[in-house]
Amino acid sequence: MMLQGQPDRVWTCESLSQAIFSVPQSAALTLERLEGRGLAVPLGGEPPAWRYAAAGEKASPAGELAAAYRANRASVIKHLFAQRVDPVRSLADAFRIRKDR
């Protein structure tokens, strides 16, 4: 959402890490993941830099997430960090035989 909020800004690992209070290595991984998902485009150079690049079908969900975050940050954060349920584990647990105590 940081990149989406400033679509014309050029981001390096260092500048993103400062903006999100993280370490440059984590920011680099984030930028690479965004690139892989088509949400950021690499600009090259030294140091490497990226810019927000979501377009078409990817731009709408990114904008909707940003709007939801502005409207209700706590709910969005809670949802993002909620423990995911593994459907296979849930099925296996349903058939687990337990000893009576």
C-alpha positions in Angstrom: 0.0 0.0 0.0 3.0 2.3 0.5 3.8 2.0 -3.2 0.2 2.3 -4.3 -0.2 5.5 -2.3 2.7 7.1 -4.1 2.6 5.6 -7.6 5.1 8.0 -9.2 7.8 7.6 -6.5 10.9 5.5 -7.1 11.6 3.1 -4.3 14.9 1.6 -3.3 15.3 -1.0 -0.6 16.7 1.7 1.7 13.9 4.2 1.1 11.2 1.6 1.6 12.9 0.1 4.7 12.9 3.6 6.2 9.3 4.3 5.3 8.0 1.0 6.8 10.5 0.9 9.7 12.2 -2.3 8.5 15.6 -3.5 7.5 16.7 -3.1 3.8 16.9 -6.9 3.3 13.2 -7.3 4.2 12.3 -4.3 2.0 14.2 -6.0 -0.9 12.3 -9.2 -0.4 9.0 -7.2 -0.4 9.9 -5.3 -3.6 10.9 -8.6 -5.3 7.6 -10.2 -4.3 5.6 -7.2 -5.5 7.5 -7.4 -8.8 6.7 -11.1 -9.1 3.0 -10.3 -8.6 3.0 -7.6 -11.2 2.5 -4.8 -8.6 5.9 -3.2 -9.0 8.3 -2.7 -12.0 12.1 -2.7 -11.6 13.8 0.4 -12.9 17.3 -0.9 -12.7 20.1 1.4 -11.7 22.4 1.3 -8.7 21.0 0.9 -6.2 18.2 -1.2 -7.7 14.9 0.7 -7.7 11.2 -0.1 -8.3 8.0 1.8 -8.9 4.3 0.9 -8.4 3.0 -0.7 -11.5 -0.4 -2.3 -10.9 -2.6 -2.0 -13.9 -5.8 -3.5 -15.2 -7.2 -6.3 -13.1 -4.5 -6.0 -10.4 -5.1 -2.2 -9.8 -8.6 -2.6 -8.5 -7.9 -5.1 -5.7 -4.9 -3.0 -4.6 -7.0 0.1 -4.5 -9.8 -1.6 -2.6 -7.4 -2.9 0.0 -5.9 0.6 0.4 -9.5 2.0 0.8 -10.4 -0.7 3.4 -7.2 0.0 5.3 -7.9 3.7 5.5 -11.5 3.0 6.6 -10.7 0.3 9.2 -7.0 -0.4 9.8 -7.5 -2.7 12.8 -9.8 -5.1 10.9 -7.5 -5.3 7.9 -4.5 -5.9 10.0 -6.4 -8.6 12.0 -7.5 -10.3 8.8 -3.9 -10.2 7.4 -2.4 -11.8 10.5 -5.2 -14.2 11.3 -4.1 -17.8 11.6 -5.0 -19.7 8.4 -6.9 -22.9 8.8 -5.3 -25.9 6.9 -8.3 -27.8 5.5 -6.3 -31.1 5.3 -5.3 -30.7 9.0 -8.9 -29.9 9.9 -10.2 -33.0 8.2 -7.5 -35.2 9.8 -8.4 -33.8 13.3 -12.0 -34.6 12.7 -11.2 -38.3 12.6 -8.6 -38.3 15.4 -9.4 -40.9 18.0 -9.0 -39.5 21.5 -8.7 -41.4 24.7 -11.5 -40.8 27.3 -10.1 -39.3 30.4 
